[in-house]
Amino acid sequence: MKLQVNAGRIEDTSAEAILLFHFKDETLGGLSKHVDEKLKGQIGAVLKNREFIGKAGQLYLVSINLEKIGIKRVILAGMGGRNEFTLDKLRGAASKGANYAKNLGLKHLAILHPLEAPVAIEETAAALTEGVMLGTYQYNKYHTEERSEIKTLDSVSIYTDVNKVKNIQKAVEFAETVCNATNLTRDLNNEPGNVGTPTYMAKMAEEAGKKHGFKVKVFGKNEIEGMKMHSFLSVAKGSVQEPKFVVMEYNGGGKDAIVLVGKGITFDSGGISIKPSRDMEKMKWDKSGACSVIGAMSAAAALKLPLHLIGLTPFTENLPSGSASKPGDVVYASNGTSIEIQNTDAEGRLVLADALVYAQKYKPKAVIDLATLTGACVVALGDVAAGLMGNDEKLIEKIRKASEKSGDKCWHLPLWKEYDEKIKSDIADIKNVGTPGGDAGAITAAMFLKRFVNYPWVHLDIAGTAWNDYEKPYLTKGATGFGVRLLIEMLRD
């Protein structure tokens, strides 16, 4: 999709439709009023007759029949009450309007930038860009029938006041880069397990590095063994697919390293502790955290952020076989910690343990890991927010603020010392699951990870937010790319 910012007269646009945002029960003002005057009051008549009142989520199509006017359609998108405005509502309105135009078979949409919104114009420009680009995303790589009938929106022109163009253009370009990285993340995560193997994912990381300008080093099984990552390898034992440990590095001039770590289980059957068959096909998305790290590295490098950024993604399948790890086995992580594997379906923390130890070599200023780690986090927070835990209050607060602005919502959970008792093992240093009843499962999983860090660290359990089972305002079904916008929002600060 091509995006551009214009300062010309929108009534002269060559677009097939104009998208106009409107607050509930308000009269037209600013550029919207100007457009209505050119259209002989046709939009105002719709508002006066209360055919459209501007409720959040409401859409209305105004067909224009005027000579010497290029505009033939105006799509009105409701924003709700002005005092209830959020950037997420704008993202949702932009998504709904853009999808409406796309489903009409239109190729070029003009959008009137909502200058009247009660926040900075750069924020609204970025939000509407995100709504359009994330909301019209489609994953149709494997559809072979009726491909000619797939509808796409090819270009979007954003119109604004002439003195606002430069600031809005900059915000749109920034948001476009982040959205491209988010949609890359979604593409990678949507790949089925037979395609998105550890080898394939490592190759995709290398291609992203070549495209955006960051270094990529891929370690195979022998090298992983040489680094004594036996916790990681214990998960890979059941699969014929070779595990890969991918190290990405972008140095934009930052003094201290910031490390991103992503769980990369390319398919998770649960291993010997096998999952129920229902919904198991979705377990291709257990690589969400790693995909988000590849996306965030791509965005940071493309934006040339002045940072030293490291991305670590351990990739493997978790399958049952004669060589797979068994419940009751004991393995050693690369820092010498002994781990009793009581449940092979608690494998994410096992691969992350060695990656978190590896991160120590960079003497990092901060480490953030992302993982679809526990069903317990879904029980606690549903599909609305990721679990946010860590050992550094300043870093936690940075993530929390970034979540409010980016729309990737997080909720802080405690890591109190009392929870540490729940992962003590009778025969090893720790066990990979908490109490038999599974209470505080998201927290005890994070307490396990905490054993492998000696630096400022935050853990994001994205099990509920990385995948949509149904349409959301600006995120379609399937992979959401959760974490890319959150991380870039934090890193740009």
Sequence and secondary structure as in RCSB ss.txt:
>XXXX:A:sequence
MKLQVNAGRIEDTSAEAILLFHFKDETLGGLSKHVDEKLKGQIGAVLKNREFIGKAGQLYLVSINLEKIGIKRVI
LAGMGGRNEFTLDKLRGAASKGANYAKNLGLKHLAILHPLEAPVAIEETAAALTEGVMLGTYQYNKYHTEERSEI
KTLDSVSIYTDVNKVKNIQKAVEFAETVCNATNLTRDLNNEPGNVGTPTYMAKMAEEAGKKHGFKVKVFGKNEIE
GMKMHSFLSVAKGSVQEPKFVVMEYNGGGKDAIVLVGKGITFDSGGISIKPSRDMEKMKWDKSGACSVIGAMSAA
AALKLPLHLIGLTPFTENLPSGSASKPGDVVYASNGTSIEIQNTDAEGRLVLADALVYAQKYKPKAVIDLATLTG
ACVVALGDVAAGLMGNDEKLIEKIRKASEKSGDKCWHLPLWKEYDEKIKSDIADIKNVGTPGGDAGAITAAMFLK
RFVNYPWVHLDIAGTAWNDYEKPYLTKGATGFGVRLLIEMLRD
>XXXX:A:secstr
 EEEEE S GGG  SSEEEEEE TT    HHHHHHHHHTTTHHHHHHHTTS    TT EEEEE   TT    EEE
EEE   GGG  HHHHHHHHHHHHHHHHHTT  EEEEE  TTSSS HHHHHHHHHHHHHHHT    TT  SSGGG 
    EEEEE  GGGHHHHHHHHHHHHHHHHHHHHHHHHHHS TTTS HHHHHHHHHHHHHHHT EEEEE HHHHH
HTT HHHHHHHTT SS  EEEEEEEESS SSEEEEEE EEEEE  TTS   STTGGGGGGGGHHHHHHHHHHHHH
HHTT SSEEEEEEEEEEE  STTS  TTEEEE TTS EEEES TT  HHHHHHHHHHHHGGG  SEEEEEE   H
HHHHHHTTT EEEEES HHHHHHHHHHHHHHS  EEE    GGGGGGGB SSSSEESS  TT TTHHHHHHHHHH
TT  SSEEEEE TTTSEESS BTTB SEE  TTHHHHHHHHT 
